[in-house]
Amino acid sequence: MRLEINQNITAMLQQDDTRSLLLMDDEKCNGAASFTTSEILTLPAAPDKKTVMNNRMHPSTSLTRWLANTSPFWFSVFSAGAAFCLYTCVYALRKTFSAATFEGLVYLGISYKVWIVTFQVIGYALSKFIGIRVIAELKRADRKRGILTLTIVAGISWLLFALVPLPFNMIFPFINGLTLGMIWGMVFAYLEGRRVTEVLGAGLSVSLIFSSGFVKSVGGLIMANWDTSQWWMPFVTSCLFAIPLGLFLWLLDQLPPPSAADELLRTKRKPMNATERWRFVLTFWPGIILFILCYMFLTAFRDFRDNFSAEIWETLGFGSSPEIFTTTEIPASLVVLVIVGCLMRIKSNKTALMINHVLIMGGLVLVGVSTALFEQTIITAPTWMATTGLGLYLGYVPFNSIFFDRLLAAFRYIGTVGFVMYLADSFGYLASVGVLFYKEFGQPDATWLGFMINSGYWLSGLGLLLIGGSMIYFHLKHRHMASMAPDSFVPGLSFNATK
């Protein structure tokens, strides 16, 4: 039966019969969902009329044509590598400043670094709220121009930060965050809705882990070896990464659009207008509330750890070792890359969605357990920082890539990951701002290290309850919708439940 379905799909693709392909009945769609991984990856690249039209609208280069016809392995290596390197360069424009401590500088009784971090996070959070609409409606032709424009403004903001005197230069980290907050959605839009999205999303998401340590190491070395002040260091770093950023952006822009086979297995992706976005929220609102609350805790913890890692390492006795930022993050990067990439082998989108929940839960448990072991002096400080980082990113990375991709695919919902991702991100960074204010005004005497330890326990406990509730909701929702007739669903929902 499976061979017959495979042959039918292949024939439809070769005959440009996209309509029959996308409107297969439930029995055939369930059959398609039972392909082996190798069968999925070897489905033809899609000469359907829509894809041909998309390719004509997209600048055709020899590299684009090669990517459209090469094997999934080399396509994945190229795409994940380009996305990883591009976002690492973008991260250098955003987070290098956190390698500096701005020690002794206080304004209105508050540490100057707290002011800088707060202004940037507020800008970043505002950008996420704006991105709910912008990213959801963004067209392919606008991605490259948007990324290039926003990164240039972000780099100039650090130049002005160095030139304008205190305290008026605090506004420029806000501008930096406002511009860079939409880059992630633009980059991921190149990767979503493909048969190999897990691998591509893993490559992009691992850049969050690797670059978090890498760019701070670069910033620390620039200050130590180039006699650069903490005010000029962010702009100098931005200049270093400017040319590589442009190169990797050009490479990523050469990717061809998703094929018809991609759309069959992962659901068609298209921009969502306001009505479609609202309909999506009404359809899944209980689950959305649960996973957004969990993501808020993850984002706040991750942002706190990222922004004040220099202070935490200094408290732990490693303040004079800039390389410690990178060496403790690389193991987590590799482990997360392997685990998330392996999810591609799961054919059922529903099963993959449930496993994403389990992966997040495992990460939350690891944060709590490793923190308890550190407090009991069973593990060392570097081991604790590495394991909390691993647990954090096992929970955080799926939300920034494959979780939402599998959510849309499991429910056969035609839309874009960017909308769901930015809906969660906007509230996540709002929580990050709240944590900063709580630390500064609610617990002003708490040390950075002590605050992180307590936060780890709260994240582990409450996060497990919330993501567990989300898992139960989407399991029951999928089972309920699978029992309904497709024509009884809300408009805009193209549902064929996968096994």
N, C-alpha and C positions, 0 to 999 in steps of 0.2 A: 504493500500500500504506500509506504513512504517513498519507494523508488518511483512509483507512478506519479505521486504528487510532485516530486522533484523534477521529473520529466515534463510535467504540465507547466510548472513555473518557468522552467528553462525555455519551453516553447513559446510561452507568452512573452517572455523577455525578448526572444529573438524575433518575434513577429510584431514587436511594438504594441502588444495588447496590454497596455497598462491598466485599462479599465477592468478587464477580467481579472488581472492579477490582484488589484486592490479590493475588488468586490467579491473575492472568493467566499464561499459559504463557510459556516462555522466548522463543519467537519474537515474541510480542506485546510482551514487556518490552523486547526488543532494538529492536523497532520504535519503542516509546515513547521509547527513549533517543536516537533519531535525529531527534527534533523539532528544529526551528529554535528559536532563543532566543525569538523573538516568539511562536511557538506555545506554548512552555512558559509564558510569562508570561501568555498570554491564556486558559489553561485555566480553567474555571469555578471559583469559590471553594469549592465543596464543601458541598452540602446533605446530606451523608450523615448517617446516624443517630448515629454516634459523635460527629461534630463538633457536631451539634445538641445532644447531651447535654452535651458539654463547654461549649458556649456557655451552656447553661442553668445549669450549675454556676458559671460565671464571671459576676461582676457585670456585667449588661448596661446599658450607658449609650449615649447617642446617639453618643458618640465611638467606642465599640467597634463599633457597628453600621456607622458610616461606614467604619471601617477594614476591616471584613469585606467591604465592597462596592466600595471605591474601587479605582482602578487600581494595578497593582504599583508604578508610579513614585512615586505619592504615599504609598503604604504604606511604601515603602523610605525616602523622605525623612523621614517622621514617625518611623519606628522607629529608623533609624540616628541621627537627630538626638537623640532622647530618650536612647538608650543612650550616645551620645558625651558628652552634657552630664551625665548622671547619673554616669558613671564619672570624669569630670573632677572633679566635686564630691567623690566618694569619695577620689580621689587627693590632694585637698587635705588630707584628714584623715590621710593616710598619710605623705606625703613632703615636706611644706613644711619640716619641721625641718632637712632637709639643706641648706637655704640658709644656715644658720648653721655656723660652723666650730668654735665652742667652743674657740677658740685659747688655748693655755697651760694648759688644764685637763687634769690627768693623775690617774689613780687606779690604784694598784698598778703604776706604771710604764707604763701604757697610756693612750693618748689617750682623753679622755672621750667624744669623738664616736664612736670605735671601739666603746666600750662600748654607747653608745646604739644604734648601727646593729646591732651584734651581737645585742643583746637583742630588737630589733624583728624582725630576720631570723629568729632562732630561733622567735619566736612565730608569724611568718608561715609558716615551714616546718612547724611543728607543726600549724598550721591546715590546711595542704594535705593532710597525712596524715589528719587527721580528716575533711577534705572528701571523701576517696576514698569513704567510705561515705555521709556526710551528703548530698553533692551528688548522688550516684548514686541515692539513694532519695528525694530531695526532691520533694514534690508541689507542683503549681502554686499551690495555695491558701496555701502557707507562704512563698512567695518574698518578697512585699512585707513581711510582718511580720518575716521574718528579716533582710532588708536594713535595715529601719528600726531594729530592736533593736540590731543589731551596730554600726551607724554611731553611734548614740547613746552606746553604751559606749565606742567609739573616741574620740569627742569628749571625754567625761568623763575619759578616761585622760590627755589632754593638760592638762586643768585640774589634775589631781593631780600631774602632772609638774612644773608650775610652782609648786605649793604645797609639796610635800614637799622637804625639804632633800637635798643631795647626801650620800652616793651612793645613798641609798635610793630616789630617784626613777627609778632605772634600770629598775625593774620595770614601770613604766607603758608605756614603748615596747614591752615584751614583750606586755602586754595589748592594746595598740593593734594590733600585728601579728597576734595570735591572733584578734581579732575581724574584721579586715578581710580576712583570707586567703581567706574563703569567698565574698566579695561577687562576684568576677568570675564564678564558676560560676553563681551565682544570676541575674546579669544576662544572661549568655549563654544561659541556659535559655529566656529569652523569645524568642530569635532563632533557635535552631538548628532544623534539619529543615524549612526553608522553601525555596521555589524561588529566593528572593533572598537566601539566607543569606550568600553572598559579600559582597554590598553591605552588609548589616547587620553582619556580622562585621568588615568593613573599617572601617566607621564606628566601631564600638566599639573596635577594636584601635588605630586611629589616636589615640584618646584617650590611650593609653599614651605615645605619642611627644609629642603636643602638651602634655598636662598635666605631663609630666616637667619641661619647661622652664617652662611657664606658672606652676605653683604655686610653684616656687622664685623666679621673678621677683616674684610677689605677696609671698612671705615676705620677700624682700630689700627691697622697697619699704616694707612695713609697718615693718620695723626702721629703715629710713633716714628715713622721712617721718612716722611716728606715734610716734617715740621709744619703741618697744616693745623690750623686752629679748629676747634669743634664747630665754629660758625661756618667756616668755608668747606669743611669736609663733605657735607652732603652734596654741594654743588660740584666739587671736584669729582666725586664718585659718579654723579650723573653724567658728567662729560666723558668719563672713561667708558661708560656703557652705552653712549649715544649711538655710535656707529654699529656695534653689534646688534643693538635693538632694531635699527633700520633694516639690517640684513635679514634677521630672523623674521621680521614682520613680512618682508617681501617673500621669503620662502613659504611662510604659512599661507599667504594669500594665493599661492599657486595651487592649493588643493582644489580638486574638482568637487562639484556638489554631490550630496549623497545619491546613490543609485536607486533604481526601483527595487532591487533586492534589499537594500538597506531599509527602504520605506516599508516593505512588506514585513520585515522581521522586527523593526523598531518603531514603526508607525511614522507616518508622514509628519514633517515638521514645517510649520509656517508661522509667520507673525500673528499675534493675537491682539484684536482691538479691545476696547474697554468692555463691551458686552460679553465677549468671549472670556475675558479674564474674570469678570464677575461671576459668570456661569460656572467656571472651574472652581472658584472658591466656594460657591453655594453647594456644589456637588460633593466636595470632600472636606467641608469645613471642620468637622471634629478632628480628623486626622491631621489637618494642616495646623490647627492650634497646638496639638500635642507635639508634633515634631518641631514646630517653630520655637516653642518654649524650651525644648531640649537643646536646640541649636543656639538659642540665646545664651544658655549656660556655657556651652562649648566655646562660642565666640568670645564671650567675656573673659573666660579663663585663658584662652589662647592669646588674645590680644594683650592681656596683662602680662603673661609670661614672656611674650615677644618684646613688648615695649620696655620692660624693666628687667630684662635678663642680665644686663650689665650690672645693675645694682645687686641682683640676687647672687650672681657669681662673685661679686666683690665680697658680699657677706659670707659666702662659703669659702673664701680664701683663694679665689682664682681670678682676681681682678686684673692681674698683670699678664694674663695669657689670652690674647685675642683669638688664638686658634681654637680655644675651647668652644667657642660658639659653633664652629663647623664640625669638629670631631664628635660632638655629642648628638648632632642632628643627622649625620650621614647614615648610621645604622638604622634609625627610624625611617629614613627615606627609602632605603633598600627593602626593608621588611614590608612597608606599606605598598610599595610598587609591586612586589611579588604577589601579595595577598589580593590587592584590588584587581590586578591584571588577571589573576586566575579566575575571577568571577565571569570572565568572558566565556568560559567553558560551560557555563550554566545556560541551557537552551531556553528553559521556561522563564519568562519575564516575571511571573508571579513568584516563583521560587527564589529568583535572584533578589527581588524586592524584600522578601522575608529574610534572606541571608544578609542583606545590607543592614537590616535592623539588628540581627545577631552580632554582626561585626561591630556596630556602634556600641552595643551593650558590652561586648568584650573589652573594648577600649576604655569604657567608663569604669569597669571593674579594675582594670590594670592601673588606672590613675589612683584609685582609692587604696588598693593593696600596696602599691609601691610607696605611696606616701606614708602609710603605716609602718612599713619596713624601714623606711628612712628614719622616722622618728624613734624607732627602737634601735637605731644604729646597726641594723643587720646588713644594710647596703650602704655604699659610699655615696657622697654627694653627686659625683659625675654619673654614677649608675642610676641614681634617683632621677636626675634631670633627663637622662636618656630614656628611662622607662616611662616617666610621666609624659614625655614628648611623644613616645610611641603610642601610648594609650590615648592621648589627646587627639593625635592625627588619625588613629584608627576610627575615631568617632567623627572627626571634623572633615576629613577628606571625602568620604562618601557623599556628604551633603553638598560638596562643591563640584560634584561630577556625576557619578553613576546612580546615586539614589533617585534623583529626580528623573533621570533618563529612563530608568527601569519603571518608575511610577507611571509615566506617560505610556510606555510600551505595554505594561501589564494591563492597563485599562483601555488600551487602543485609543488614547485620547490625542486628537490632532491639535497640536499647539507647539509651544517652544519651552525648553528647559529654562531659558533665561528669565522668563517671568516668575516661575516658581522659586528659582534660586535667589532672585533679587527680592522677592517677597520675604523670604527667610532671612536674607542678609541684612535687610533694612532694620528689622527688629533685633537681629543679632548685634549689630554695632550700636544700636540704641542701648542695649543692655551693657555693652562695653563702656559707654559714657557713664551710665548709672553706677557701674562698679568703681570707676575712677573717682566720682564724686563721693561715693560711700566711703572709700578708703581715705580720702583726704579730709572729709568732714565728720564721718561717722566713727572712724577708727584712726584718728590722726597720729596716735602714738604707736600703732602697730608697725612692725618692721615689714619690709617687702617680702622677706622670706616667710615670716609667720603668717602674713596675709595669704600668700600663695598656698601654704600648707592647709590652712582652714578652707580656702576656696576649693582645693582638690577634693576634700571630703564632701562638701556641699554638691559639687559637680557630680561626683560618683553616685551619691544617694538619690538626689532628685532627678538627675538625668536618667537613671535606670528606670524609675517609675514612669517618666514621661515617654521614653522611647518604647518601653514595654507596652504602654497604652496605645501608642501609634501602631505597633505591630499587630495587636489584637484587632484594632479598628479596621485596618486595611485588609486583613485576612477575612474578616466577616463581610466587609463591603464587597470584596471581590467575589466571594461565594454567593452573596445575594444578587449581584448584578449578573453573574454567570447563569443564574437560574431564571432570569427575566428574558423576555423576547427582545431582540435588538431594537425593534421599532418602538418599544415602550420607553426607551431612554430619553434623557433630555436632549434637545437639539444640540448638535455640535459634537456629540460623543459617539465616536465610531468604535463600538466595542465588540471584540471577538475574544472571549476569555481564553487565555493560553493555559495549558495543563499545569 
